[in-house]
Amino acid sequence: MARKLSSLLALLICSLAAQASIYTWSKYNLTFEVPDNGFVTYSSNTRFEIQWDEMVMTVHLYNKDKSDDKFLRENLQRKALSYNMYDLKQGKSKVKGFKGLNISGTMPDGSRAIIADLISKKQNLIVEITINYLYGNREVVDDIIKSFAENKKQQPNHEKKRQRVQSKQEADRQNKQEKKQPATPRRDEGPLYDA
């Protein structure tokens, strides 16, 4: 049974890994990865649009031309308001080789949206990504944004997940704190009523 389960899990992981499409702008050495089965609705030298059943993505390329963080944040805010987005939250996108700023919120139809500006550290380029998605797809959206890469190998970034290992000092400190705190009984221990 365990062997069948592990085989099924391996097959599932392979099928998930195989369900991605890689797109490249060779002029800019810019590559990114998106879920498979998307329908490309527009493609030019500076703009790319793709849509799925539950998500739409647009990518615009701009020249950096002395754009500072304040200008970019205001521009993100202005674009979000032009879409009538509300419940806005500004943040940073961590993408290797880029400085990333983003704004996310809710669209008038209840769907979610994120607008991210990735400022290249190698060339005079800003990559603006706008993704409109259904609630529950945020991890997929974050993976798409993190996949943007600027390299001659034309390979997207893949985030390496690392497990944090606790140091001996941290473990000792945690044990001391647990010993200092008196044990308190939980509510679910013992009978619910006295007989």
Secondary structure, DSSP 8 states (H G I E B T S, - for coil): -HHHHHHHHHHHHHHHHHSEEEEEETTTTEEEEEESS-EEEEE-SSEEEEE-SSEEEEEEEE--TT--HHHHHHHHHHHHHHTT-EEEEEEEEEETTEEEEEEEEE-TTS-EEEEEEEEESSSS-EEEEEEEE-TT-HHHHHHHHHT-EE-TT--------------HHHHHHHHHHHHHS-----TTSS-SS--
